[in-house]
Amino acid sequence: MVKVVGPDLATRNVGDNLFKLLEQSPKERITMNFSDVSSISRSFAHEYITKRKLTTKIISETNVPANS
């Protein structure tokens, strides 16, 4: 995640662009690694969850930060 998007997941636009990249991938299964992510905004989180529900890709997450 950090290599593609950066350590601060801050806007809906970032979430939207992330899923545009994922949709272009030939892979059907994708693992999202949240290691080294510094912050996640509510806007990004909402966009991520919304887009994740809509994609045909099988997405799993690792190193997801705990709610704080």
Secondary structure as UniProt FT lines:
FT   TURN            2..5
FT   STRAND          8..9
FT   HELIX           12..24
FT   STRAND          29..33
FT   TURN            35..36
FT   STRAND          39..40
FT   HELIX           42..54
FT   STRAND          58..62
//
